[in-house]
Amino acid sequence: MLLDRALERYLRHVTIERGLAPHTLAAYRRDLDAYVAWLSARGIGDTAQVDAAAISAFIAERSSTIPMPAASSIARLQSSVRGWHRFLVREGIDADDPSARLRPPKLGRTLPKALTIDQVERLLAAPSPDEASGIRDRALLELLYATGARVSEAVSLDVDDLAHGEILRLRGKGAKERIVPIGSYARAAVDAYLTRVRPELAARGRASAKLFLGVRGAPLSRQSAWLILRDAAEKAQISVDVSPHTLRHSFATHLLQGGADVRVVQELLGHASVATTQIYTHVTVDALRDAYLTSHPRAR
């Protein structure tokens, strides 16, 4: 099958059948668009012409053009390519899967960076309570830390997702829903936003069910939420690198430090496997080891 036709067929499949989040689907498309362009430039116009050598050459060239490519980025690229070829074989379009012998890169363990409790409190207090945007920003940050939500999950929230007291409904990866407690501090911050700020923002734009709105009344974007977090970190004079996942990492780490069971944290984070959550246990063990080495008279 022609490359372009095969690609569109696959993207329709993953959109409808797998329920991928928009940004995940966009990442797949970027990877595979680059792959198709690379193949076409080398005279390969049909999926049946692709062999393992071509795939390996594409991965190698793509990796070399990215400054210091992370193993996780290469793994995602390989996953995109492999998923497409598996689909073509499964659908009977191609007889063989040229990606079957592709070796995934070794992924090193990258420990997530968590803020201290003091840093979190400074971050949450950074938005101005005297400004409408500050009240909204405080509500967003409090909610992120109180629930461990991904930024994409937070900006996707509808007002109705908060309808049950201190319980919140989140929609995670693969359109999976989970119920999490929100906590009194975050609930109070969100209530202040709902009563004092959101009605005014909503009046500026088209009717939207989304909880968090921008200055023009449109739903808040992931990029805007990230800028809010970064601005709060600057105001709080937090020197460590802050990422969109910083409050999620801090949420998990502080729960485990407080004695929460790792499987409870797994459910709260929406991880499919407890192995994903267990990376946070390494963070807390490392902190205990550091405290021991610096405090115990016979540690060294």
VOGU-3710 file (C-alpha; in Angstrom, 3 decimals, decimal comma):
1> mlldralery> 0,000/0,000/0,000  1,193/3,531/-0,724  2,860/5,096/2,306  0,495/8,061/2,669  -2,641/5,914/2,408  -1,275/3,369/4,871  -0,359/6,087/7,343  -3,790/7,738/7,262  -5,450/4,359/7,744  -3,299/3,646/10,782
11> lrhvtiergl> -3,882/7,068/12,329  -7,649/6,638/11,927  -7,327/3,295/13,688  -5,418/4,626/16,700  -7,764/7,612/16,952  -10,963/5,541/16,990  -9,916/2,225/18,509  -7,331/3,235/21,079  -8,745/6,552/22,281  -5,356/8,252/22,435
21> aphtlaayrr> -5,054/11,711/23,947  -4,704/14,490/21,328  -1,084/15,283/22,233  -0,143/11,573/22,119  -1,753/11,253/18,703  0,104/14,384/17,559  3,413/12,824/18,686  2,635/9,649/16,698  1,854/11,726/13,621  5,078/13,743/13,922
31> dldayvawls> 7,167/10,590/14,225  5,477/8,809/11,343  5,339/11,864/9,075  9,114/12,132/9,474  9,461/8,405/8,797  7,340/8,540/5,620  9,235/11,618/4,374  12,557/9,840/4,985  11,415/6,717/3,117  9,997/8,741/0,213
41> argigdtaqv> 13,247/10,674/-0,159  14,995/7,347/-0,711  12,623/6,127/-3,391  10,504/3,928/-1,118  6,853/4,624/-1,894  5,115/1,437/-0,764  5,022/-0,186/2,680  5,934/-3,562/1,170  9,298/-2,123/0,089  10,389/-1,289/3,639
51> daaaisafia> 12,961/-3,598/5,212  14,714/-3,794/8,582  17,823/-2,047/7,245  15,768/0,985/6,196  14,138/1,252/9,609  17,470/0,967/11,426  19,001/3,612/9,163  16,072/5,974/9,792  16,288/5,548/13,568  20,064/6,064/13,537
61> ersstipmpa> 19,875/9,165/11,344  16,990/10,630/13,298  18,823/10,075/16,586  21,980/11,741/15,299  20,136/14,905/14,248  18,621/15,482/17,691  21,029/17,129/20,179  21,668/14,620/22,976  18,539/12,510/22,262  16,997/10,898/25,320
71> assiarlqss> 16,625/7,123/25,215  12,936/7,618/25,972  12,535/9,781/22,843  14,214/7,147/20,676  12,053/4,467/22,303  8,904/6,431/21,462  10,072/6,846/17,866  10,682/3,107/17,584  7,324/2,395/19,200  5,553/4,585/16,642
81> vrgwhrflvr> 7,264/2,841/13,722  6,781/-0,636/15,168  3,103/-0,004/15,930  2,451/1,035/12,339  4,129/-2,024/10,808  2,395/-4,401/13,224  -0,925/-2,870/12,230  -0,161/-3,365/8,517  0,560/-7,064/9,071  -2,465/-7,537/11,329
91> egidaddpsa> -4,739/-5,949/8,713  -3,319/-8,170/5,964  -1,843/-5,211/4,076  1,744/-6,477/4,375  2,950/-10,052/4,768  5,996/-9,325/6,936  6,836/-6,957/9,774  10,273/-5,429/9,069  10,347/-3,854/12,537  10,070/-7,180/14,388
101> rlrppklgrt> 13,814/-7,435/15,030  14,261/-3,809/16,006  16,042/-3,514/19,356  14,685/-0,917/21,764  17,261/1,405/23,382  18,174/0,764/26,982  16,314/3,142/29,239  18,201/4,391/32,247  16,337/5,081/35,456  15,597/8,782/35,668
111> lpkaltidqv> 14,474/9,775/39,127  11,691/12,350/39,151  12,469/15,665/40,801  10,237/16,562/43,728  10,046/19,820/45,629  10,358/19,965/49,392  7,182/20,679/51,346  8,485/24,177/52,086  9,074/24,799/48,379  5,579/23,578/47,534
121> erllaapspd> 4,045/25,916/50,108  6,006/28,855/48,668  4,941/27,899/45,162  1,263/27,679/46,111  1,420/31,043/47,872  3,072/32,797/44,906  -0,043/33,860/42,910  -1,523/37,169/44,094  -4,806/36,758/46,029  -5,744/40,318/45,013
131> easgirdral> -5,850/39,578/41,279  -8,399/37,505/39,381  -5,651/35,639/37,542  -3,901/34,964/40,848  -7,034/33,396/42,339  -7,377/31,150/39,287  -3,683/30,261/39,285  -3,750/29,389/42,990  -6,737/27,111/42,369  -4,925/25,346/39,530
141> lellyatgar> -1,698/24,852/41,482  -3,502/23,687/44,627  -5,479/21,184/42,573  -2,371/19,832/40,837  -0,570/19,233/44,119  -3,630/17,949/45,995  -4,572/15,356/43,386  -1,368/14,484/41,531  -3,163/15,259/38,271  -1,236/15,651/35,058
151> vseavsldvd> -1,420/19,180/33,641  -3,332/17,804/30,641  -5,861/16,202/33,007  -6,334/19,405/34,990  -7,036/21,603/31,971  -9,449/18,954/30,634  -11,609/19,091/33,768  -15,233/20,178/33,481  -16,959/22,044/36,292  -19,208/19,000/36,769
161> dlahgeilrl> -16,172/16,853/37,583  -16,107/18,648/40,955  -19,723/17,980/41,783  -19,162/15,591/44,671  -17,703/17,496/47,602  -14,013/16,704/48,012  -13,979/14,080/45,259  -12,684/14,780/41,757  -13,102/12,803/38,532  -10,001/12,787/36,308
171> rgkgakeriv> -9,687/11,485/32,756  -6,225/10,072/32,210  -4,302/8,381/29,431  -6,359/6,224/27,119  -9,547/7,997/28,274  -9,385/6,080/31,573  -11,266/7,711/34,439  -10,258/7,680/38,079  -11,720/9,208/41,223  -9,374/11,042/43,596
181> pigsyaraav> -9,867/13,081/46,780  -9,125/16,764/46,376  -8,527/17,923/49,971  -9,885/20,926/51,846  -7,177/23,447/50,892  -7,511/22,786/47,177  -11,292/22,676/47,394  -11,356/26,070/49,120  -9,063/27,550/46,459  -11,201/26,127/43,650
191> dayltrvrpe> -14,416/27,348/45,306  -12,955/30,864/45,566  -12,128/30,742/41,872  -15,587/29,415/40,955  -17,439/32,137/42,839  -15,179/35,144/42,377  -13,415/34,723/39,040  -14,784/32,078/36,691  -18,183/33,754/36,044  -16,409/36,875/34,797
201> laargrasak> -14,033/34,869/32,591  -16,910/32,789/31,204  -18,801/35,952/30,217  -15,911/37,000/27,967  -16,057/33,944/25,701  -18,308/31,249/24,357  -20,046/28,979/26,817  -17,592/26,340/28,019  -17,972/23,549/30,542  -14,239/23,544/31,283
211> lflgvrgapl> -13,243/24,360/34,842  -10,199/26,493/34,086  -10,596/29,378/31,639  -8,151/31,865/30,143  -8,461/35,653/30,187  -10,659/35,614/27,060  -13,006/32,960/28,383  -11,620/30,082/26,329  -10,491/26,848/28,006  -7,024/27,137/29,523
221> srqsawlilr> -4,402/25,369/27,393  -1,652/23,032/28,608  0,924/25,589/27,535  -0,781/28,334/29,570  -0,959/26,064/32,616  2,762/25,338/32,273  3,514/29,084/32,092  1,458/29,620/35,260  3,535/26,987/37,063  6,815/28,414/35,798
231> daaekaqisv> 5,817/31,975/36,759  4,858/30,839/40,270  8,211/29,063/40,650  10,058/32,248/39,679  8,040/34,334/42,141  8,690/31,765/44,874  12,430/31,880/44,056  12,627/28,133/43,619  16,038/27,429/42,134  15,516/23,803/41,068
241> dvsphtlrhs> 14,237/23,029/37,584  10,448/23,005/37,504  8,591/21,002/34,862  4,882/20,459/34,115  5,110/17,239/36,171  6,835/18,818/39,189  3,750/18,980/41,415  2,711/15,461/40,370  6,147/14,150/41,344  5,987/16,066/44,626
251> fathllqgga> 2,492/14,718/45,356  3,658/11,109/44,981  6,919/11,578/46,871  5,308/13,335/49,833  2,592/10,676/50,103  5,190/7,904/50,255  7,302/9,856/52,732  4,169/10,164/54,864  3,675/6,397/54,904  1,153/5,863/52,093
261> dvrvvqellg> 1,108/2,419/50,487  2,675/2,373/47,014  -0,431/0,718/45,530  -2,642/3,490/46,879  -0,332/6,031/45,246  -0,498/3,969/42,044  -4,294/4,294/41,999  -4,177/8,012/42,740  -1,680/8,638/39,932  -3,559/6,446/37,471
271> hasvattqiy> -0,557/4,244/36,692  -1,433/0,999/34,926  1,509/-0,775/36,576  2,849/-0,444/40,105  6,351/-0,644/38,596  5,856/2,873/37,226  4,946/4,141/40,688  7,827/2,371/42,409  10,315/4,829/40,925  9,089/7,236/43,617
281> thvtvdalrd> 10,081/4,771/46,338  13,673/5,134/45,114  13,382/8,878/45,658  12,299/8,441/49,273  14,927/5,751/49,938  17,611/8,058/48,528  16,434/10,819/50,870  16,606/8,443/53,843  20,093/7,337/52,828  21,292/10,950/52,569
291> ayltshprar> 19,855/11,754/55,989  21,557/8,698/57,473  24,940/9,480/55,932  24,907/13,083/57,124  23,460/12,460/60,588  24,662/9,122/61,962  28,033/9,308/63,780  29,204/5,964/62,392  27,685/6,159/58,923  31,058/6,771/57,247
//
